[in-house]
Amino acid sequence: MTGILHVLLWVLFFGSSIVMSALVLLQQGSGGGLAEAFGGTGAETFGVRAGGAIKATFGAATVFLVSAILLHSTWNA
């Protein structure tokens, strides 16, 4: 059973990393960089008006982090 779980977690881990990388590369650049992300027009990125690509990237990052944590916690189990 743990063998199937590890294979599934590895598939989720690598799949979400590929999806997340593609989504980051497909996003339109705002031109402001990190400096404006916390104060200028870049603040919309984290606000209510976040687009679908940003929400999908957040979802892929969440799957990536959760699968990484689960892989680590079940590594020697």
VOPAGU-2260 file (C-alpha; in pm, 1 decimal, decimal comma):
REM VOPAGU-2260
SITE   aa  ch    i         X         Y         Z
SITE  MET   A    0       0,0       0,0       0,0
SITE  THR   A    1     277,5     243,5      84,3
SITE  GLY   A    2     440,1     172,3    -253,9
SITE  ILE   A    3     128,9     289,4    -437,5
SITE  LEU   A    4     107,5     595,2    -210,9
SITE  HIS   A    5     468,7     689,8    -281,4
SITE  VAL   A    6     421,3     653,6    -657,1
SITE  LEU   A    7     106,6     867,1    -643,7
SITE  LEU   A    8     282,4    1132,9    -435,3
SITE  TRP   A    9     579,7    1139,5    -673,3
SITE  VAL   A   10     345,6    1177,1    -971,8
SITE  LEU   A   11     164,7    1463,9    -797,3
SITE  PHE   A   12     495,2    1623,1    -699,8
SITE  PHE   A   13     648,1    1619,2   -1047,5
SITE  GLY   A   14     319,3    1688,4   -1226,2
SITE  SER   A   15     243,8    1993,0   -1014,7
SITE  SER   A   16     597,3    2124,2   -1061,1
SITE  ILE   A   17     562,8    2106,3   -1440,2
SITE  VAL   A   18     217,1    2267,4   -1433,8
SITE  MET   A   19     334,6    2539,1   -1196,2
SITE  SER   A   20     637,9    2616,3   -1412,8
SITE  ALA   A   21     423,1    2641,2   -1725,1
SITE  LEU   A   22     169,7    2866,2   -1551,6
SITE  VAL   A   23     440,3    3100,2   -1424,5
SITE  LEU   A   24     589,0    3127,3   -1772,6
SITE  LEU   A   25     247,9    3195,4   -1929,5
SITE  GLN   A   26     156,3    3480,0   -1695,0
SITE  GLN   A   27     169,7    3831,1   -1827,2
SITE  GLY   A   28     445,1    4039,7   -1673,0
SITE  SER   A   29     333,7    4346,0   -1478,6
SITE  GLY   A   30     664,7    4523,3   -1532,5
SITE  GLY   A   31     689,4    4642,3   -1173,5
SITE  GLY   A   32     895,6    4364,7   -1025,8
SITE  LEU   A   33     909,4    4278,7    -658,9
SITE  ALA   A   34     923,1    4640,9    -545,3
SITE  GLU   A   35     568,9    4711,8    -660,2
SITE  ALA   A   36     427,7    4380,3    -542,2
SITE  PHE   A   37     370,1    4523,2    -194,9
SITE  GLY   A   38     266,9    4876,9    -269,7
SITE  GLY   A   39     196,6    4989,5    -621,9
SITE  THR   A   40      -9,5    4850,5    -901,7
SITE  GLY   A   41     136,7    4509,3    -828,8
SITE  ALA   A   42     -76,2    4486,1    -514,7
SITE  GLU   A   43    -364,9    4371,4    -735,1
SITE  THR   A   44    -177,6    4045,6    -783,0
SITE  PHE   A   45    -252,9    3936,2    -427,4
SITE  GLY   A   46    -589,7    4109,7    -398,4
SITE  VAL   A   47    -946,0    4033,6    -494,1
SITE  ARG   A   48    -887,4    4103,6    -861,6
SITE  ALA   A   49    -641,0    3817,0    -904,4
SITE  GLY   A   50    -686,8    3645,2   -1238,8
SITE  GLY   A   51    -745,3    3280,8   -1316,2
SITE  ALA   A   52    -381,7    3210,9   -1400,2
SITE  ILE   A   53    -268,2    3338,8   -1061,4
SITE  LYS   A   54    -527,5    3130,0    -880,1
SITE  ALA   A   55    -427,8    2822,5   -1081,0
SITE  THR   A   56     -62,0    2886,4    -999,7
SITE  PHE   A   57    -150,1    2911,9    -631,4
SITE  GLY   A   58    -339,3    2582,4    -655,7
SITE  ALA   A   59     -47,2    2410,1    -828,2
SITE  ALA   A   60     192,0    2548,3    -565,7
SITE  THR   A   61     -34,8    2419,3    -289,6
SITE  VAL   A   62     -42,0    2069,7    -441,9
SITE  PHE   A   63     336,0    2085,0    -485,2
SITE  LEU   A   64     399,3    2184,5    -122,2
SITE  VAL   A   65     151,9    1936,7      25,8
SITE  SER   A   66     293,4    1650,4    -180,5
SITE  ALA   A   67     648,4    1748,3     -79,9
SITE  ILE   A   68     552,8    1751,3     288,6
SITE  LEU   A   69     373,9    1417,0     259,6
SITE  LEU   A   70     669,1    1263,8      74,0
SITE  HIS   A   71     902,9    1380,6     345,4
SITE  SER   A   72     682,2    1260,3     629,8
SITE  THR   A   73     634,7     913,9     474,5
SITE  TRP   A   74     989,8     870,4     343,3
SITE  ASN   A   75    1095,7     597,0     589,8
SITE  ALA   A   76     751,0     468,0     675,0
